[in-house]
Amino acid sequence: MKKRYLEAGEIVNTHGVRGEVRIQPWADEADFLTRFRRFYIDGAAVKVRSCRVHKQMCVAALEGVEDVNAAMALKGKVIFIDREDARLPAGTVFLQDILGARVVDEAGAEIGVLTDVLPEPAASVLVVTGGGREILIPDVPAFVLKKDADAALVTVRLIDGM
């Protein structure tokens, strides 16, 4: 069962004195969060008055957060989004939906389980654990052929040395 509310980032600091917060987005692109009109913090819906990208972070003005003290109280909080508010491009999945998925090669041979995704500057890296070892696979089309969240299955192409 897919979770309805998904972790989308963390409030890491304040921005200015008017109550804006800086959010470290947990998405491929920082501007993904600018599309939402509400976030969820501690289980409560919070209206997003504005949200923009600034230096790879999102700067958001949230309803009810009017000054720097109110913004500081949110530091360290995880923000969530409602899955139903998100529009993903075709072939894209939420990472939370594939963590724990089986990972197989092109022939269907079992490689292991997707245990983590590491954000890296060029491309994320999938961490696959299985057979007593850990395999790091760049999350690019040359190596990751298919991500099927419904089947909890990731199909990859390995090369020598992986």
Beta strands, then each sheet from edge to edge (+ up, - down):
strand 1: 5-15
strand 2: 20-25
strand 3: 38-41
strand 4: 44-54
strand 5: 57-62
strand 6: 78-82
strand 7: 102-105
strand 8: 110-118
strand 9: 125-130
strand 10: 133-138
strand 11: 144-148
strand 12: 153-156
sheet 1: 1+ 2- 5+ 4- 3+ 6- 1+
sheet 2: 10+ 9- 8+ 7- 12- 11+
end
